[in-house]
Amino acid sequence: MPNKFLTILFTSLTLTCMDQDLSAQVLTLNDAVEKALTNYGTIKAKNNYLNASRATVLQSKKEYLPNLNFSAQQDYGTVNGQNGPLYGMGLSVASSGLPLPNQNWNSAFGALYLTNVNWDFFAFGRAKERIHVSEAIVKRDESDLAQEQFQHSIRVASAYLNLIVAQRLTRSWENNLERAVAIKNVVITRAKNGLIAGVDSSLANAEVSNAKISITQAKDLEQEQANNLARLMGVTEQNFVLDTMFVTKMPAEVEDSVYRTENHPLLQFYSNRIAVSNQQAKYFHTLGMPVFSLFGVFQGRGAGFSSNYAVDQSAFSQSYFEGIKPVRANYLLGIGATWNVTNIFRTRQQVLSQNFVSNALQEEYNVIDQQIKNQLILSETKIKNAVANFREAPVQVKSAADAYLQKSVLYKNGLSNIVDLTQSLYILNRAETNRDVAFTNLWQALLLKAAASGDFGVFR
């Protein structure tokens, strides 16, 4: 007796744990959306683009800092000089020595140590406009990420609802198979007893076979929808247990809710694209302005050639340390301005080109805005129709179920034929599938309205 009690207790605990595990595995709509926003590759990519834009802002701010260069060089060579004009192309040496009457190959070490500071302190707002462009790009990429997250949430929610209706259709066809099998058993029993014609059993078998084929087709559709949801979530698991409770009830105040499109994430993205283009036009305008600079140089120099080398060509030392030791120093401070006047003509066309880009982006914004408003109008119509079907579907199911029950009772008592019973079975199955579709279509219509208005809050 105690062993039996322990067995019952162990079985109860096991079933309880299994129920808890199953309930813990239920995938809600919010969980599916959150997992998709975390895993989906496109969203990860846009996150990286945003981080890159933020880094560019910091880079733009640091570009206003002055240039500070340190330079040191140590050389070995001759110092023959020659009178004559030259243009520094960067490919000649800078040997400094008096022009002697004859070539010689006296060589010694030399060194140059240089510190240079250069700061473009005023350029008519060029640095500030560059920072503004970078900040506008950050806002654009932030809105790009937000609109991608929003649109992906809509896609995941749609796939979730499609999978729910596919699973419910599979369940309806399984119920239809159970009823068809029950009818088949009654028909076979009555045919064996000679109460009805044998052809009725053939019709019953055909109905069972049709129900099995329909279940296979429904499962195939269900697998396709599960695969689509898994792809959007960025996972490989496809045996989803979904939360189907919320689709069986009507959303609160679905017909009275008012949505606006001004803050739609997609429109915000297109608006920020225009802002970036306008900011770039302002920056291009500054490229034609002069640049005012402060600069300073401190230089130390060493040489193995003595100061009287010009009159005594033996006055030099080939000692390395004597050559690299700085013996002369110079400094220089100054302010300067550079202005490539012809840049005015170049930047004028560049600004004009960017303005055309802004106009093109504005037209694209107008197209998207018009599409969203039309989609919002369409969603209102779809919601009204879906609400009507949502309210009518239970009436159809109840009537079809009553008719099927009546026909089955009549058939069992020999007061009806197999054709009428099969027809009532078909009508009941159609009513159940219409109910499943009507329930989900209401939420799909609401999802369409959320997508048009840019507000996903009703599904949170």
Helices and strands as residue ranges (DSSP letters): H 2-24, E 26-27, H 29-39, H 41-62, E 67-77, E 108-122, H 126-192, H 199-233, E 241-242, G 246-248, H 265-286, E 291-303, H 320-324, E 328-338, H 343-412, H 418-453, G 457-459
